[in-house]
Amino acid sequence: MKPLFRTLLPILPGILYVYSLPAGAQGCYTDPIYEVRVEEDVEYGLAINYCGFEEPLRMDLYRPVGDDNAKRPAIVLIHGGAFLSGDKGSYDMVEAARAFAARGYLAVSINYRLGFHKSVYYTPDAQGCALIGGLSGAQNAQCLYASPGEIGRALYRSVQDARGAIRFVKTRLDSVDANNVFVGGGSAGGFTAMSAAYMDDDESPEVALAQNPVSAIPLIYGACHPAGCHTERPDLGPPQGSLHTGQADASVKGVLNIFGALFAPSWIDAGEPLLYSYHKDNDLVVPCQNGQPFRSLVSRCLNNAACTAMPNTWPEAFGSCSLQAYLDTLANAPAHEFQIVNCTPPNFPCSYSCHEVTAEEVQQIVQGATEFWGCTITGQQQREKRWILHAFPNPAREVIELRAKHSGPPLEVTLYSLAGQPLQCLRMQEELNLDVSAFPPGAYILRVNDGIRVAFQKIVIQK
């Protein structure tokens, strides 16, 4: 892709910079200061799904109230659901959309084409998985058994739809700055967001070409398909899709990924859109490292007693931990920040606790993303440094020394858990020793407020 990222303020580990911005800069769209208005079910196109049926594609719009900005940034948000289920009204994308709109963005949460053909080869295993899944409360678990190439085709369709939505936002919605459009998503939506941003046309998977039809649909998959579903697998068309082409491209300035992955890290090239990525280290659904989705869930939660073949039908994915390692060694890599959170693996009966976010965590993620890329939006190249806070060592074991180049009223320093719970609140002028010895190891957020500006710094505690 063509480089979109031009300049990003360098933030050194353990050093927190806060800037006094000109009036009207609105804190680089980082402060949640607006009420939010929602417009539901705006249709952005029609497309053919995997069964050969045309379906409408809709989005919900989230706008800031009382903001007369004629060129505001925008973000397209994409829900998860293993390319099978989910909706633009999923709680995490709704929470994220409201959080972005409260900061002055136009945020849209989209529906896209879902579904894929199922594996005939693994039908016996799927029958056992359906039984065990039903007993454990996971209905229709057999629907995750994908026919060869079908996950790649499902991703491809979702990318086409996401790119169509991006172009729709740029050309059909008012008060949008087309140069400051972002894309983000959770789980399968994270796959889609990153692929839409980083997959060049010549990197499109071969499975998007016409494939042999699948066999007749076995009865075990009857609940997985709409009635009359066709078994043909035609060419899926150009990777840009066909929606709203010719008026604007689908390029974005940055990407927000939550629990997503890429099927090919090499899709990310030097100079491409910046990336803010969030993952939990023991995610059993989409591995933070690399591996097949659901593999750890089956082995840990079902003790390989059922559903063992299901991960075999999914391609290897490269999660946030793998992508961080890749980008850290890539020359001229896009600006990136990764939040990898410690998460204790769930015990049997398992839950998705390491593949879920609370509303508070979504707020933290949006704050982190907007702080990371916020001031690239305004285009302001000259800023007066108001104060600088040094926090070291970071990571720390017992005490973090805080030193501020600061004149004025005392700074209010608050340490938060990632869930948003305040743990310590202190005041400092120039120096402060922050005792963290009583807190368990993990990542925390340091919030610093001088009465005018608020800034955040990630703190890691080790034992």
N, C-alpha and C positions, 0 to 999 in steps of 0.2 A: 504494500500500500504506500501511497505518497505520504511523506512525513507531514504530520499536522502539528506536532509539538515543537514549539519554538524555544521557549525559555521557561525554566521553573526555578523559583527561588530555592537555593540549596539550604537544606536543613540538616545540620550535622547532628549525629547521635549525641544525646545528652545536652544539646544546646537548644534553647527555645527562643525564637526571635518573635517579637511582637512589633507591629508597625502602626504608626499613626497615618491613617489614610485620608485623602482629601474628602471634603463633604460630598455626599452622594455616592461614595464608593460602596456603601452598604456592607462594610466588612467583608468584601470579596464574596458575598453571598454565603456567609458562614453562620450568620446569626438568625435564629428562628424568631422572627419578629412579626410575621403576618398571620392573620387568620386565613383559612383555606376554603375555597369554593370548589365543589366537585360537579362535573358534568359527565354523566354516565352514557355508555353504549353509543359512542360516536363511531360510525362505520368508516373504516379506512380502506376497504377493498373486499374483493371476492377472490377465492382461490380454490383449486381442486385438491381434495384431501387424498389420503392413501387408498381409500375405497373407490375413488373415482367420482365422488360427489362434490358439487360446488357448495362452499360454505362461506357465510359472511365473516369478516374479521372485524372485531370491534375493539375500542379502547375507551378507558375512562380518563378524563382530564382533571388534573388538580392544579388550580391557579391560586396565586397569592391575592388576597383581598386588600384593596387600598394601595396597590403598587401601580403607579402609572408609567412604569418602565416600558418603553416601546421596543426594546431589544434585549429581552431577558434570556438567560441560558435555559436550556431544556434538557430533560433526560427521559429516555425511553426505558421503561422497566419491564422485565420479562419474568413471569412466574415459573416455578419448578413443577415437578410431577412426573419425572422419568419419561417425558415425551408421551405420556399416556393420559394424564389427568391434570387437574389444576385449573385455575381461572384467574383472570385479571383482578378478581376480588380477594385473592389469597392474602391472609393477614400480614405477611411480611412485606409484600409489595405495596399494600395499602399503607402500612406504617411508613415505609420508605418514601412513597409518593407524597404523603402529607408532610413528612419531615423536609423533603426538598422544596416543596411549594412554600412552606413556612419560611424558607430562606430566600425566597424570591425567584425560584425556578418555575417554569412550566414543567410539570411532571406528568407523564402518561403511563398507565399500566395497560398492557395489551393482552389480548387473546391471540393465539396463533394456532396453526393446524397441528392437531395431536394425533397419535396413533401410528401403529405399524403392524405389518403382518407377522404372524406367530410361527414358531418352529414346529414343523411336523416331526422332525427327527427325534426331538426330545419329548414327544407326547406322553410316554409313560411317566417320566420324571415330573412333568407338569401336572399330571393327575395327582401324584402324591403331594406336590407342593400346594395344589388347590385345597386338598384336605387339611393339611397341617396349617396352612395359612388361614383357612376358615375357622379352625379351632382356636387359633391364637388371635383372632380378630382382624387379620389382614385379608379382607375379601378379595377374591379374584387374583390371587398372587400368581396364578398361571399366566396371566396376561403379560408378564414381564419376559416371557420366553420369546425372543425375537428370531425371526427367520434371518439367514445370513444376509448381511448388508443392510438390514432394515433400520438399525439404529443410525447408521450413517445417512440413510435417506430421510429419516425423521428429523435429524439435525439439520440437514440441507434445507428441507421445507421450512423449518423454523427460522433459519437464517434468511431465506428469501422474504419471509413475512416481516421479520424484524427490520430488514433493510427497507422494505416498502413503508413500514411505519415511520422510520427515520426520515425518509423523503417526504412523507405526508406531513410530519411535524414541521419540516423546513419550509414547505411550500403552501400548505393549506391552512395553517394556524397562524393567527395574528400575534404580533409582539414577540416573535422568536428571533433570536440572533442565530442565523444559520451557521455562523463560524464557531459557535459555542454550544454544540449539541453533544450530549454524552449518552452512553447506553449502559445498562446494568441489569443484573438478574441474579436469581438464586437457584442453586442446584442445576437442573436442566436449563433453567433460564440463564445461569452463569455460563454454561457451555455455549448457549446461543449467543449471548452478548459478546463473549470473547471471540467466537468464530466469526460473527458479523463484522467485528472490528479488524481482525487480523488475517482472516483467510482471503488471500488474493484469488482472483478468478482462475489463474493457472494452477492453483493449489486445490481446486475442487476435487472431491473424492470421485473415483471411477464409478462407485455404486450409484451416483446420481444419473448415470446413463441408463438406457433401457436394460432391464434385467428379465430373465425368464419368469413367467408367471409362477406364483406359488401354487402348491397343490390345493385340492379342495380343503376347506376349513374343517378340521376335526371338531367333534361335538364338545370336547373339553374347552375349546376356545369360543364357544357360542356366545358367552357373556362379554367377550372382549371386542366384538365387532358389531357395527350397526347392521340391520337386516339388509340383505342384498349387496353386501360388500363385494366389489369386484376383486379378482385375484391377479389381474394384469399389473405389471410394474413398468410403466412407460418412462421415457426420458423425462427428467424433472425440469428441464429447461435451464436457462442461464442462471448463474449463481446470484445475480443481482435481482432475480425475479422479474415480474412484469408490472408491478404496482408503482405508479407515479414516476416512471422513468422519463428521462429527457428534460426534466426541469431542474433537478438538483441531484447531487450524488448522495450516497449513503455513508459518507465518511463521518467520523466522530472525533472529538477532541480527546476523550478519555473513556475509560471502562471501569465499572464497578462490578466485581465478581464476589459472590457469596456462595461458598461451597461448590463452585463449578470447577470445570477442568477443560483441558483441550485434548483432542485425540492426536495432535501433532504440535509439540512446542515450537517446532521450526516455523510455524505460521507466524510467529512474532519475529519481526525483523527490526533492525536498527532504525531508530527515528520514527517509529510508529506511535499510535496514541498511548498516552500514559495509562498506567494500570494501578488501581487500588484493589487489593484482594484480601478477603477474610476467609479463614478456615479454622476448624478445630482439629487438633492433631490426631485424634482417634476417631475421626469420622468413619463409620462403618459402611456408609452408603457410597459416597464418592471419596476415594482415598486421597488424603492430603499429599501423599507421595505418588507413586504410580501403581496401577493395577486395574483389574476389572471392577467396575461398580458392583456392589452387593456381595463381593467375594468374602469380605470380612464379616459381613452381617450373617451370611449363611453359616460360615464355619464357627463363629462365636455364639450366635444366638440360637441356632438350630443344631449345633454340634454335628453338622454334616448329616443329619438324619433325614432331611428333605430339602428339596429345591437346589440340590448340589450342582445340577447341570445348568441352572439358570444363568449364572455369571458367564458361562462359556459362550453364551449367545451375545454378549456385549464386548465391544472392542476395548483394548487397554486405554485407560485415561490417565492424564498427567495433571494431578491436582496442584494446589497452591504451593506446597513444599517443593515439588519438582520444578514448577515454573520459576520459583524464586532462585533455585540453584542454577537453572538455565540462564536467567536474565543476569544474575550476578557475574556470569562469565562471558556474556555476549558483548562484544565491542559495540560501543555507542548504543547500548540498550535503551529502550524507552524508559523514561522516568517511571519508577515503580515503588510501591510501598506495600508490604505484606503484613497482615496482622494474623499471626498463627497463635491460637489460644489453646492452652492446656485444657484437656477434657478427659476426665476419668472414664474409661470404657464402661458401658452399662453391664450389669450382671443379668443373668437369666431370671425371669423373662425379660428379654431385651427391649429397649426403647430406642428411639431415634435421637436421644438426648444430645449426641455429639454431631447431629446433622440438623439441628434446630436452633433458632434464635428467638429470644424473647423480644417483646416490644422495646424494652430498655436497651437490649443489645443492638437492635436495628437503629435506634437513635444514636448510639455510640458509633456505629459503622458510618452512618450518614455524616455525623460530625467529623469523623476522621477523614472521609473522602473529600468533603467540602473544604476542610482545612488543607488537605494535600494539594488539591488542584485549584482552589478557589481564586487566588490572585492571578492565575493565568487567564482568567476570564476577562478581567477589567482592562487588560492591556496596559496597565500603568507600569512604566519602567522605572520611574524614580519614586522612591519612598524614603521617608525619614524614619530611621530607627528610633523607636521610642524607648525601648529597654530590651535588654538581653538577659536571659536567665540561664546559668550553667547548672546542670544537675549531674553530679558524678560521685562515685562510680555508677554506671548504669550499663549492665545489670549490677545490683547491689545485694549484699547479704544482711547488713545490720543498719548502717547509717548512710543516708544520701546527703551529701553536702550541696546546699543550694546557695548560689552566689548571684546577685543581681547587679548589673550596671544600671542603676535606677536612682532617680531623684524625684521626690514627690511623696504623696501619701503612701503608707505601708501597703505592700502587696498582700492580698488574701490568697493563701495557698491551700488547696483542698485535694486530698488524695481519695480517689474513687476506685471501687471495684469495677470490673468490666460490666457488671450488671447495673451500674449506676448508683450504687450505695455509697454515700460519703463515709469515709473511715477516719479521717483526721482533718481538722481545719485549723490552720495556724496563720499568723501574720508575720511578715518579715520586711525589713528595710533593705539591707544589703547582704546579710549572711544568715543562714539557718541550717542547723543539722536536723534532718528529718529521720527519726528513729522508725525503721520498718522491721525491726527484728521480731515483732510479735505477729507479723502477717505471714500467711502461708506462701510458698513459692508460686510464681505466676506473673501475669501481666496486669498492670494497673494503669490508671489515667491520672496524671497530675494536672489540675486545673488552676490557672493563675489569673487573678483579676486585679486590675489596678483602679477599678471604678469606672473606666472608660472602655477598655478593651479586655476581652477574655481570650486566653490561648490554652492549648492543651499539649501535653507531652506524655508519650508512652514511657512507663517505668517498668522494669523487670526485676523481680525479687527472686534471688536464688538462695538455696540452703546448702 
